[in-house]
Structure formats: structure tokens, C-alpha cells
Amino acid sequence: MMGSDICGPGTKKVHVIFSYKGTNHLIKKEIRCKDDVFTHLYTLIVNPDNTYEVLIDNEKADGGELEADWDFLPPKKIKDPEAKKPEDWDDRPTIPDPEDTKPEDWEQPEHIPDPDATKPEDWDDEM
């Protein structure tokens, strides 16, 4: 998919979207489109050497390499064969501290009184 996108004063760009393995991939570059009162011709040229060009009114607006400007492939990861957990590694999500104690002045009241609270005038104690 390719074409201009003009949405208000903030968005004025050319979308170039490739569908690869069932996923749409939007170009990473910002290509500005023309936003005047005239009609414009937008052209995408994809070359066999994995390069591309975006033309607006038959003038080159941008270009580059497909793999550099789209995220077609997942990022390359190199597994480190030397990486391993230490021998004393503990897989528990949390480890309780046996020496952890609450402070002596710790209080956990069921209700915390509000010193500024007052009963409303229409309060019914029997309800």
C-alpha cells in the first residue's frame, strides 16, 4: 500500500506499507507529502537489488534499502554459549527473609479514624 496521508495540520506524510508473511510493515522513515490544492502522482519503484525509490510527481522524494527501512525480519540474536545461571541460583519468584520483623511501633487498625470527619445532619443512627 502506498499513498499520502493528510490528517489535519499535524500529519502530512507518505505511507509505504508492505505486507510480508501476513503482517503489514510501515516504513520507518518520515516522507513528507505535498499538501496543496493540486493532485499529485505518487510512485513506488522496487528494484531487484532490494532498493526502492518514492517519487512524487516523477521527482525522487526518498529512497533506500528495503531491509534498512522496514522491519521485515526479526532482530538478529546471537546465543551466548557461555551464558548460564550461577550454581547457587534460586528460581523462586520471591524469597522470604527469616530475619525480617515489623517495627515495634507497628499498628494495623481495622479502621483509620479521620479527625476532620463529622456526621451529616440527616444521619440516622438506627439505620
N, C-alpha and C positions, 0 to 999 in steps of 0.2 A: 504494500500500500504506500502511496506517496501523494503528498499534496500539501497545500498551505493550510494553516490553522490560525485564524484571526478571531480571537475571543476577547473583545474589549480592548482597552489600551495596553494591557499588560502582556498578552500573549499574541505574538506575531512571529510564528516560526514555521518551518517546513518540516513535516513529519515524513520520515522514511522508515518504514516498518517492514521487516522480513519475517515470514512465517517459516520456522525451522523446527522440525520434529514436533509439530502441533503446538508450538509456543510462539507468540508474537514477540519480536525483539525490536525495540525502538532504538534509533541511532543515539549515540552518547553525545554527539556534537550539537551545538545550537546553531542552526542555519536560519538566518532572518529572511522572511518573505517580503515581497513588495506589497504595500498596503495603500495603493492609490485607487483612483476610480476606474482604472483600466483593467482589462482581462489580461492574464499572463499565462504563458506556456511553461509548465514545469516538466522537466525531462530527467530521467534517471538512466545512466549508462553503466552497466555492469560488464566489466572486461573479463576475459578468460584468465588473466593473471591475478584474480581476486582483488582488483582495484575498482573504484567506482567514481563517477562524477555526477554532480547535481547541477543541472543547467536551469536557469530562469531566463526565459526569452532568448534561448540559444547562447547565453553567456554563462561561463562557468561560475557558479556560486560557491562550490566547495567540492572536495574530493578526498580520497584517501584509500586505505586498505580496509577490506571488509572485517577481518579478524580484529583489527585495532579499534574500530569504531562501533562494533556490535558485540554483545556477549553471547555468541553462538555456543561456544564450548565452555564447559565448567572450568574454573581456575585450576591450573596445574598444581598438584600436590606431590611432594616427594616424601615418602615414608622414611623416617629415620630408623635404620635397623638397630641403632644403639639405644633408642629410647625404650625405657622400661621403668616400672614402678620400683621404688626402693623396697628392700626386704621387709621393713617394719611398717609398710603402708597399711592403713586401716580403711576399709571400704564402707564403714558405717556413715550414713549421712550426717548424724550428729553424735558427738562423743560426750557423755556426761562427765562433769568434773566432780570427783568424790570430795574434794576439799572446798567446794563452793557452798557458802552458807548465806542466809539472809542477814541483813544488819540487825542489831539489837533493837533499834527503834522502828522496825518494820511493822506497819499496820495495814491490814487489809479489811476495812469495814465493808459491810454489805451495801450500805448506802452512805454516800458522802453528803453531809448537810451543806446547804447553801445559806450562808449568813444573811444574804440580801433577800431571800425568798419570803413572801408574805402570802397569806390566804386571800383568794379573791372574795369580793363582797357577797357573791351569790353561791359561795361554797356550802355544800350540805354535808355535815359530818355524819349523818345517819346513812347516807348512800355509800 
